[in-house]
Amino acid sequence: MKDCMEKLHIASCSFGKDSIATILLAIEHNEPLDRVVFSEVMFDHEKGISGEIPEHIEWIYNVAIPKLAEIGVKVDVVRAKKDYVRICNAIYKKGDKIGFRHGFQSGGVCFANSELKIKPIRDYYKQWNKNYDIVQYVGIAINEPKRLARLQGTNKVSLLAKYGFTEKMAMEKCKEYNLVSPSYSMVSRGGCWFCANAKLSLFIHMRKNYPMMWNELRELDKIDKRIHHK
């Protein structure tokens, strides 16, 4: 049945160099590209605070999305109903942690990622899966063999690998179109500004340049009876 369905080609985009280069390669090589989806992690919905690095999210909305629109690329923005503040304040209702709040995310594996970034993308694809055979473009470079190996047998395709692009080449392609996020002047890879896995330099940047946002973290640090303190 699915072999008879119309294909819909969608690029998952974080607006980092690899996903931007993927979109540009699709345009240059006339690869089918119907839509682009960006999952924006939110720190606090009520206060309108994004989880993305401030310089990065401003660039996405004011520069990147308008530029892509000029070349005919439609970008859909999705967000989870939950936010980081809600996850930190979540109360365990079973097990030996009943009554405790979650607190900060631990380093290593970020559980907020599955709730705040991955889930809304999966929900987005579900709305199309009913009527289309989805082909998902992902930004994985040819010099990332382990990640590429995991694509086998899935509906995910790497145009970077198809056209022999390394991560360095992806950056050069973005520079060619003047589509490089200013966040690369602070971090080598994107991520949330409050992430437990973020480098110290990013935390210093946030504390120095965005004291009001930094104080939001300080307020979360006041949560009583929590599991994760770091």
C-alpha positions, 0 to 999 in steps of 0.5 A: 500500500505504501509503495503506491503513496506519493512521496513527501521529502522533508528536511529536519533542520536545527539551522546548524551547518550540516542541516543548512548545507543539506537544504542547499544541496537539495536546491542545487541538485534539484533534489525533491524538497517539499518542506523543512521542519525546525523543532524549537526547544522552549525554556519557558512558554509563559515567559516566551524564553526560547531554549536556543542560544539567543543569538542563534534563535534571533538569526533563525527567525530574522535571517535564515528563515527569510532567506530560505523563503526567498529561494522557495523553501517552506519552514515549519516550526514546531514546539513541545507543549512542555518546556524546561521549567515544567520538566524541572518542576515535574513531581515523581508519582511512582517508585522510590522517588514519589514526591520529589521534583525532577530538578535540573537535567543531568550531564551525559544523557539529556532526557529533556531532548526527547520530550522537548525536541524529538517528540514534537518532530515525531508528532509533526511527521505523524500528520503526514504519514497518513497520506504520504510516504515520508523521506526524511533528509538528515544532516549527517556528513560523509565523515560520520560513518557510525551515524550513517550506518544507523540510517540503513533500513530507515526512511532517512537520507543523507544528501551530505553523504550522497554528494561526498560532503564532510562537516568542513565542506558543509560549513564552506557551503553555508559560508557561500550562501552567507548562512552561518549561525553566529552561535558558531563563534561561541560553540562548535555544536548547537544546543540549548543554552541551559544544557548540562552538557554545554561548555563552560564558555557558553555559561560564561557568555549567558551569565555575562550577556544575558543576566535576566536569563541566567537568573531564571536558572538561579530560580530553578536552583531554588527548587526544594526536594529534587532529585537532580541538583547539578 
